[in-house]
Amino acid sequence: MTPPSPTPESQRAMSDRVAHTLYECTSCGERFIGIRRCPDCNLFMHTLGLGGVCIHCDEPLLVAELLDDKGATLLG
């Protein structure tokens, strides 16, 4: 028996989650939002968690890092 096909809603939720996930390259240490493969090293990156880009410093940050900072603002 084959598993049921994903619904459009579940596919959209999955792509939204990927678009807001922070990944880090284990080789060079670069961080990217929504990009699973490092463009420099061409390796798949490690998932760190949900995050975004800080509007103040333009760096990819985890939501937990933003909450710890108490002053950073996240762009969705």
Secondary structure, DSSP 4 states (H G I P E B T S, - for coil): -PPPPPPHHHHHHHHHHHHTEEEE-TTT--EEES--B-TTT--BPEEEEEEEEETTT--EEEHHHHHHHSS--EE-
